[in-house]
Amino acid sequence: MSIITLTTDFGIKDYFVSAIKGAILSELPLVTIVDISHEISPFNIPETAYIINNAYSYFPEDTIHIIGVDAEWNVSNKHIVIKLKNQYFIGADNGILSLLLKDNNPSEQYEIVNSEQQKSIFPVLNIFVKTAIHIANGGDLASIGNPIHQLNILAQTEAKINETGNQIIGSVIYIDHFGNVVFNISKKQFDTVRKDRKYKISAGSHKYPVDTIFEKYGDVVKINHQKDQHKLTDEGTALALFNSAGFFQVSIYKSNLKSVGGASSLLGLKYGSSLIIDFF
């Protein structure tokens, strides 16, 4: 039985997701369809890259992932299908697979060639679903299109290191349901550059209200109570950590965007906001 996942920026108000699922089920009535997310910010490639990169490894081999973000075909946004770690990824060559490709090389990668793609305004349904069905039915990738040798990589998905090696310059690539703000700085990159040195976290001339990187959220409670044994609540305290996906994250302890707020609202952080970590 095949598994097909869907990741889009379509939301759930409109008929788009249902039409996609209906088209798949009409051809593959026994398929399992999994929604990874339909709440991607419109056309947000770094956000999509982050979600796909952190979800795919939990799926079994031969899973087929349809990625419907910024999918309309043009000469610089061609349709592709790749096989990586025995899973299949179907989407546009717009950098969406950047994080996935950072430490992995596809075993196969093809440009999808279809006579309908240049005129389709719903390629996820008209092109990607057909490609997924072809793969699920045992079809090979070579019959889908032409082999390609290079895929687009989005620069925003990776933080920069300055020439002297004492500074990492990152930016926001994801803001989650709780308002936690995720930067494109991986723990691996941080540890490699740090070399056991002390660090300072800032954004230009602005110093963030965090000076310690914790291992988990609850550690901030211990620190707060060491400073003030009479502290009544830790909610609203800003903290930094490397999240479960291994990326640097600025959070508000027990955040809630509808009440106490989150790091995105309270610290004025948004997609593309910069962060600098200096080592000394």
ZITAFEN-V25099 format. One record per pair of residues at least 4 apart in sequence whose C-alpha atoms are under 7 Angstrom apart, sorted by sequence separation. I is the first residue (numbers start at 1). J is the second residue. D is the distance in Angstrom with one decimal. If there is no record, write none. Layout:
# ZITAFEN-V25099
i:j:d
I:J:D
I:J:D
This chain:
# ZITAFEN-V25099
i:j:d
15:19:6.1
16:20:6.4
17:21:6.3
18:22:6.0
19:23:6.1
20:24:6.3
21:25:6.1
22:26:6.0
23:27:6.8
24:28:5.8
25:29:4.5
40:44:6.8
44:48:6.4
45:49:6.1
46:50:6.2
47:51:6.4
48:52:6.1
49:53:6.0
50:54:6.3
51:55:6.2
52:56:5.9
59:63:6.6
73:77:5.5
74:78:6.1
83:87:5.5
84:88:6.4
97:101:6.1
98:102:6.2
100:104:6.6
101:105:6.1
116:120:6.0
122:126:6.2
123:127:4.9
124:128:4.7
125:129:5.3
126:130:6.6
127:131:6.2
128:132:6.2
129:133:6.2
130:134:6.2
131:135:6.4
132:136:6.1
133:137:6.1
134:138:6.7
135:139:4.8
142:146:6.9
161:165:6.1
162:166:6.8
175:179:5.7
176:180:5.4
185:189:6.6
186:190:6.2
187:191:6.0
188:192:6.1
189:193:6.3
190:194:5.8
191:195:6.3
202:206:5.7
203:207:6.2
219:223:6.6
220:224:6.0
221:225:6.2
222:226:6.2
223:227:6.5
224:228:6.1
225:229:4.7
242:246:5.3
243:247:5.5
256:260:5.5
257:261:4.1
261:265:6.1
262:266:5.8
263:267:5.3
264:268:5.5
265:269:6.7
269:273:5.9
73:78:5.5
83:88:4.6
123:128:6.4
124:129:6.2
134:139:5.2
135:140:6.5
162:167:5.6
175:180:5.6
176:181:6.8
185:190:6.9
202:207:4.3
214:219:6.4
242:247:5.1
243:248:6.5
255:260:6.1
256:261:5.1
257:262:5.4
261:266:6.1
264:269:4.5
10:16:6.8
25:31:6.9
73:79:6.6
82:88:5.7
83:89:6.5
117:123:6.4
161:167:5.8
162:168:6.6
175:181:4.7
201:207:6.5
202:208:5.3
225:231:6.5
242:248:4.5
243:249:6.2
255:261:5.7
256:262:5.9
263:269:6.9
264:270:6.1
40:47:6.9
81:88:6.9
82:89:5.3
161:168:4.6
174:181:6.1
175:182:6.1
201:208:6.2
241:248:5.9
242:249:5.8
255:262:5.0
40:48:6.6
81:89:5.5
82:90:6.8
160:168:5.7
161:169:6.3
174:182:5.1
241:249:5.5
81:90:4.5
159:168:6.7
160:169:5.1
172:181:6.7
173:182:6.0
174:183:6.9
240:249:5.6
241:250:6.7
80:90:5.9
81:91:6.6
117:127:6.6
159:169:5.7
160:170:6.5
172:182:5.7
173:183:5.5
201:211:6.5
240:250:4.5
252:262:5.5
80:91:5.7
159:170:4.5
172:183:4.3
173:184:6.0
200:211:6.5
239:250:5.9
240:251:6.1
251:262:6.8
252:263:5.4
79:91:5.8
80:92:5.7
159:171:7.0
171:183:5.2
172:184:6.4
239:251:5.4
251:263:5.1
79:92:4.4
80:93:6.1
170:183:6.2
171:184:5.9
221:234:6.2
238:251:5.7
239:252:6.1
250:263:6.4
78:92:5.6
79:93:6.0
170:184:5.7
238:252:4.5
77:92:5.9
78:93:5.5
170:185:6.0
237:252:5.4
238:253:6.3
77:93:5.5
157:173:6.9
236:252:5.4
237:253:5.3
77:94:5.8
236:253:5.5
235:253:5.2
236:254:6.9
234:253:6.8
235:254:5.5
236:255:6.6
71:91:6.6
71:92:5.3
84:105:6.8
84:106:4.4
64:87:6.1
65:88:5.9
66:89:6.2
67:90:6.0
68:91:6.3
83:106:5.5
84:107:5.8
62:86:5.6
63:87:5.2
64:88:4.7
65:89:4.8
66:90:5.0
67:91:5.0
82:106:6.3
83:107:5.7
236:260:6.5
61:86:5.3
62:87:4.7
63:88:6.3
64:89:6.1
65:90:6.1
66:91:6.3
83:108:5.1
159:184:5.5
216:241:6.7
12:38:6.8
43:69:5.7
61:87:5.5
62:88:6.7
82:108:5.5
83:109:6.4
158:184:5.3
159:185:5.5
214:240:6.1
215:241:6.0
11:38:4.9
43:70:5.2
82:109:4.2
157:184:5.7
158:185:6.8
213:240:4.9
214:241:4.9
215:242:7.0
3:31:5.9
4:32:6.3
5:33:5.6
6:34:6.3
7:35:6.5
10:38:5.6
11:39:5.2
81:109:5.9
82:110:6.3
165:193:6.6
210:238:6.3
212:240:6.7
213:241:4.8
1:30:6.5
2:31:5.1
3:32:4.8
4:33:5.0
5:34:4.6
6:35:5.0
7:36:5.4
8:37:6.3
9:38:5.1
10:39:6.9
81:110:5.5
209:238:6.4
210:239:5.5
1:31:5.8
2:32:6.3
3:33:5.9
4:34:6.3
5:35:5.7
6:36:5.8
7:37:5.0
8:38:4.6
9:39:5.4
80:110:5.6
81:111:6.5
210:240:6.4
5:36:6.4
6:37:7.0
7:38:5.7
9:40:4.4
80:111:4.4
81:112:6.7
110:141:7.0
113:144:6.4
8:40:6.2
9:41:6.0
79:111:5.8
80:112:5.2
112:144:5.6
113:145:4.7
9:42:5.4
78:111:7.0
79:112:5.3
112:145:4.6
9:43:7.0
111:145:5.5
112:146:6.8
110:145:6.1
111:146:5.2
110:146:5.3
111:147:6.2
217:253:6.8
110:147:4.3
111:148:6.3
90:128:6.4
109:147:6.0
110:148:5.3
109:148:6.0
73:117:6.4
73:118:5.9
53:99:6.0
49:96:4.8
53:100:5.2
48:96:6.2
49:97:5.6
49:98:6.3
50:99:6.8
72:121:6.4
45:95:6.8
46:96:6.8
49:99:5.9
45:96:5.4
72:123:6.2
71:123:6.6
71:124:6.9
98:153:4.9
187:242:6.4
68:124:5.7
98:154:5.9
95:152:5.0
93:151:6.5
94:152:6.0
95:153:4.7
99:157:6.7
4:63:6.0
5:64:6.3
6:65:6.2
7:66:6.4
8:67:6.0
9:68:7.0
93:152:6.0
95:154:4.8
98:157:6.9
187:246:5.5
3:63:5.1
4:64:4.7
5:65:4.7
6:66:5.1
7:67:4.9
8:68:4.5
9:69:5.8
186:246:5.7
187:247:6.0
2:63:6.7
3:64:6.2
4:65:5.7
5:66:5.9
6:67:6.2
7:68:6.0
8:69:5.3
186:247:4.4
187:248:6.8
66:128:6.6
185:247:5.7
186:248:6.1
184:247:6.6
185:248:5.5
183:247:6.5
182:247:6.6
183:248:5.5
182:248:5.9
183:249:6.1
182:249:4.4
64:132:6.5
181:249:5.5
182:250:6.6
180:249:6.8
181:250:5.3
180:250:6.1
181:251:6.4
180:251:4.7
203:274:6.0
203:275:4.7
202:275:5.9
203:276:5.4
202:276:5.1
201:276:5.8
202:277:6.4
201:277:4.6
178:255:6.0
200:277:5.6
201:278:6.6
178:256:5.7
179:257:6.3
199:277:6.4
200:278:5.2
178:257:6.3
199:278:5.4
200:279:6.6
199:279:4.4
198:279:5.6
199:280:6.2
180:262:6.3
181:263:6.2
197:279:6.0
198:280:5.5
179:262:4.4
180:263:5.5
181:264:6.1
197:280:5.8
178:262:6.3
179:263:5.5
180:264:6.5
179:264:5.2
194:279:6.4
174:271:6.8
172:270:6.7
173:271:5.9
172:271:5.0
173:272:6.7
172:272:4.9
171:272:5.2
172:273:5.4
171:273:5.3
172:274:6.6
171:274:4.2
170:274:5.7
171:275:5.8
20:125:5.5
24:129:6.6
170:275:5.2
169:275:6.0
170:276:6.2
169:276:4.7
168:276:5.7
169:277:6.7
167:276:6.9
168:277:5.2
46:156:6.9
167:277:5.6
168:278:6.7
46:157:6.1
167:278:4.5
166:278:5.9
167:279:6.0
166:279:5.0
166:280:7.0
47:173:5.7
46:173:5.5
47:174:5.3
2:136:6.1
54:245:6.3
